[in-house]
Amino acid sequence: MTEPGQREAARRRGGWFDHPALSVLLAAVWLLVRESLAPADLIFAVVMGLVVPRLAHGFLDKAFKPRALFTAVRFTFIVLWDIVISNMTVARIVLDPRSSPRPCWITVPLATHHPGAITLLATIITTTPGTVSCVVDDVRWEILVHALDCDDPQAMAAQIKQRYERPLMEIFE
């Protein structure tokens, strides 16, 4: 029988296929770079896909769970859709001389403390036209957002938390 300390050390060392998405990505990139499906390239792609994540295990977070991977794919489409819609909304505001935008500062309280989730949330907010994240306060766990046009700051904060923060928490935590 193994002792608890030995099990913990083995867990930290990691297994050969602890990051399957990274392994597949590395193998696919190798084959694309080589532009070849020759047996030698296939074998090297598999070896690289297994060995590199094992060597880098100490630098990597936990691998995504399949459920989180599905959430990440769905989340990507939600963000892309929001960017397209926001582009059209901002274009209408900017090009229509009759528009009177209501700029607003919004404080969004953060439920997540994961640095990757917070960074990605700030990036998504900044990338979406009409909003810019200005300050991430890691003492009060808030993000300050400037919106080009907002009539209800609480509703916009709730929408950011629902559409972006909740899926990011599923993915990262």
N, C-alpha and C positions, 0 to 999 in steps of 0.2 A: 504494500500500500504506500501511496505517496503521502507526504506530510503536507499540511496546508501551505507552508512556505514554499515548498517545491511546486505546488499547483499554481501559486501566485506568480512565481518566477516563470513558469511555462506559459502562463497567460500573457505576461508582459512580452515574452519573446515572440509570441504569435505563431500561427500555423502557416501552412504553405498557401492556403487560399482564403486568407482572412479578408481580403479586399478584392472580391471578384470583379467588380466594375472596373477598378484600376487595372487589374490583370488583363481583362479583355481589351480595354482601351490601349494599353501598351502594346499588346500583340497586334491589334488592328493598325495602330500607327506605324509599327515596324513594317508590316506588310504593305501599307500604302507608300511609305517612303521607299521601300525596295522595289515597288511595282512588280512584285513577283509572288507566285504561289508555288515556287519550286520547293521540293521537300526540305532542303537545307534551310530555306527561309521560314517555312512553317515550323520546323523544329526549333529554330532560334527564337521565333516569336513566342512560342509556348514557354521556352526556358526563361526568356526575358520577362514574360508576363507573370511567371511564378517567382523568380529570384528577386527582381527589383522591389516589389512590394514587401517581400520578406526582409530585405536589407534595410528598407526605409521604415519598417514597422514602428520603431521608436519615435518617428517624426509624424506619424499619421494618427488621426483620430480614429474612433471606431468606424467601421464600415457601415454604410447605409443598410438598414433593414429593407426587405422587399417592399413593405408597406410605405416606408419613407421614400423609396425610389419612385413609386407610383405617385405619391403626393408631390414630389419634386417635379415630375413631368407635367402633372396637371397644373401645378403652380406656375411653371414656366409659361404655359399657354395663357393663364389668367393675366400674368404680368404683361406679356406681349399684347394681348387684347386691350388692356388698360392703357398701354402706351399709344396704340393706334387711336383709340377713342379720345384720349387726352390731346393728341396732336390735332385732331379735328376741332375739338372744343377750343383750344388755345388759338388756332387759326381763325375761328369764327370771332372770338373776342378781339383779336388783334386787327383783323381786317374790317370788321363792322364798325363804322364810325359812330353808330348809335349805342354801342355797348358801353356799359359803365361797370367795369369789374370792381369787385369788393375785395381788395387784398386783405389778408388776415394772417396773424401769427397763431399757430396751434401748438399746444403742448400735448404730446402723446405719451402717457405713462407706459413704461415697458414692463411686460410680465416676464420676458425672457432676460437672462443675464449671460447668455452664451455669446461670446465675442463674434463668432462667425455669423450668427443670426442677426445680431445688431448691425454689423457692418453691411450685410446684404440688405437689410431693411433700409438703412440710410442710402445705400446705392440705388435701390429701387425707387425710393421717394425722389431722389435727385434726378434719376433718369426719366421719370414720368413727367412730361411737360405740364407746366402749371404749378408744380410743387418743387420745393428745394429744402432739403434737410440742412440745417445750419449748425446745430449743436447737439451732440449726444452727451447728455449729462450722466456719467456713470456713478455719481454720488446719489442723486435722486432718482436714477433709472428712468429718465425721460428723454425724449427727442423733441427738439423744437423744429417745427416745420413752417415754412412760409408758403402760403397758397396764393396764387394769382387772383382767384375768384372763389370766395367762400361766404355763404350766407349763414351757415350753422357750424361753428367750429367743433362742437361736441359730436355732431353727426359725422363730420369728416374724421375726427380722431377715432371714433368707433369703427368707421369703415376701414381705416388703415389697420387697426388692430384685427378686425375680422378677416379682411382680404389678404393681408400680408403677414402680420405677426403670428397669427394662429398657425398657418401652414409652415412657417419657418420654425416654429417651436416643435411641430411634428417631425420636421426633417432633422433638426439639429439636436433635439433633446430626447 
